[in-house]
Amino acid sequence: MGLFDKFKKKEPEPIETHNLGGCIITKSLYEGTSKLKWMFREEGVNPSDNGWKAIGDTDTEEYINTPGNNMVVDFDRLVEIEPSVLAIYDMPVGTDLEFDSQRRVFIDSNNGKEYR
């Protein structure tokens, strides 16, 4: 081991969650042209659908309502985009959250409670 080996940049360990079901995210989140802003949970339409929906900070209502701008992905993919979503995964159907990316906290849209 060289003197400077401890300063070499290491690749982050991948986060492995597995079997958390599918969710719907906007294409802009998937492509990285927007950052996570909203998360809400509805009843899943089938056993593999966990009900989570994720919307980016630049997504307009018109954008969201265009079918080609929404994608079904494994929840693991959303974790790769924003690891903080693991903290809210078990929240119930009806959850409506805003994500504060500066503070890395979710804020309940109904009561203002914060989740990290």
C-alpha positions in Angstrom: 0.0 0.0 0.0 1.5 3.3 -1.1 1.5 6.4 1.1 -1.3 8.1 -0.9 -3.5 5.0 -1.5 -5.8 6.0 1.3 -6.6 9.3 -0.5 -7.6 7.6 -3.8 -11.2 8.1 -4.7 -13.2 5.0 -4.1 -16.3 4.1 -6.0 -19.4 4.1 -3.7 -20.8 0.8 -2.7 -24.0 0.1 -4.6 -27.2 0.1 -2.5 -28.9 -3.2 -2.7 -32.5 -3.3 -1.7 -34.3 -5.8 -4.0 -37.9 -6.8 -4.2 -39.4 -3.5 -3.3 -41.7 -3.5 -6.2 -42.3 -1.2 -9.1 -43.1 2.5 -9.0 -43.8 5.3 -11.5 -41.4 8.0 -12.1 -41.2 10.8 -14.6 -38.8 10.4 -17.6 -37.0 13.6 -16.5 -36.1 12.0 -13.2 -34.9 8.8 -14.9 -32.8 10.8 -17.4 -31.4 13.2 -14.7 -32.8 16.4 -16.1 -34.8 17.0 -13.0 -34.4 16.3 -9.3 -36.8 14.6 -7.0 -39.5 17.0 -5.7 -42.7 15.1 -4.9 -43.5 11.6 -3.8 -47.0 10.2 -3.2 -48.4 6.7 -2.7 -51.6 5.3 -4.1 -53.0 1.8 -4.1 -51.0 -0.4 -6.4 -52.7 -1.7 -9.5 -51.2 -5.2 -9.1 -49.0 -7.1 -6.6 -45.7 -5.9 -8.1 -46.8 -2.2 -7.9 -45.9 -0.6 -4.6 -48.0 2.5 -5.4 -45.2 5.1 -5.2 -45.1 7.9 -7.7 -42.1 10.3 -8.0 -42.2 13.7 -9.8 -39.2 16.0 -10.6 -38.8 19.6 -9.7 -39.1 20.8 -13.4 -42.1 18.6 -14.2 -45.3 20.5 -15.1 -48.8 19.2 -15.0 -48.8 19.1 -18.8 -45.6 17.1 -18.8 -46.9 14.6 -16.2 -50.1 14.1 -18.0 -48.3 13.1 -21.2 -48.2 9.3 -21.1 -44.7 9.0 -22.6 -43.2 11.1 -19.9 -44.0 8.5 -17.1 -42.1 5.2 -16.6 -42.5 2.1 -14.6 -39.2 1.3 -12.9 -38.1 -1.0 -10.1 -38.0 1.0 -6.8 -34.3 0.1 -6.7 -33.8 2.4 -9.7 -35.4 5.3 -7.7 -33.1 4.5 -4.8 -30.1 4.9 -7.2 -31.5 8.3 -8.3 -32.2 9.5 -4.7 -31.2 7.2 -1.8 -33.3 9.2 0.7 -36.4 7.5 -0.6 -35.6 4.4 1.5 -36.5 6.4 4.6 -40.2 6.7 3.4 -40.7 3.4 1.6 -43.0 1.9 4.3 -45.3 4.9 4.6 -48.9 4.1 4.0 -51.1 4.6 0.9 -52.3 8.3 0.9 -48.9 9.6 1.8 -48.1 12.9 0.0 -44.6 14.3 0.5 -42.4 17.1 -0.8 -38.6 16.5 -0.9 -36.3 19.3 0.2 -33.1 18.4 -1.6 -31.0 21.0 0.2 -31.8 19.5 3.6 -32.4 16.0 2.3 -35.7 15.7 4.1 -39.3 14.8 3.1 -42.1 17.1 4.3 -45.6 15.8 4.7 -47.8 18.0 2.5 -50.8 17.5 4.9 -49.2 18.2 8.3 -45.7 19.6 7.8 -44.0 16.7 9.6 -40.5 15.9 8.5 -39.0 12.5 7.6 -35.3 11.7 7.1 
